[in-house]
Amino acid sequence: MKIQAAGVASYTLEIVPNEDAQDPSMVVGSCDGGTQKIIYQKNG
């Protein structure tokens, strides 16, 4: 995965409804026919 290749050891991926994805810079993808967003958060 690209995140691990970048040296990030601890992170969280979360699937949220589109309206809950407030920060576009955290969105790394979408799923469920485009109705949900996958957001990335670096831990630590």
Residue pairs with C-beta under 8 A, 6 or more apart in sequence:
3 11
3 40
8 42
10 42
10 43
10 44
11 40
11 41
11 42
11 43
12 40
12 41
12 43
13 28
13 38
13 39
13 40
14 38
14 39
14 41
15 31
15 32
15 36
15 37
15 38
15 39
16 36
16 37
16 39
17 35
17 36
17 37
18 30
18 34
18 35
18 36
18 37
20 37
21 27
21 37
21 39
23 39
26 39
26 40
26 41
27 37
27 38
27 39
27 40
28 38
28 39
28 40
29 37
29 38
30 36
30 37
30 38
31 37
31 38
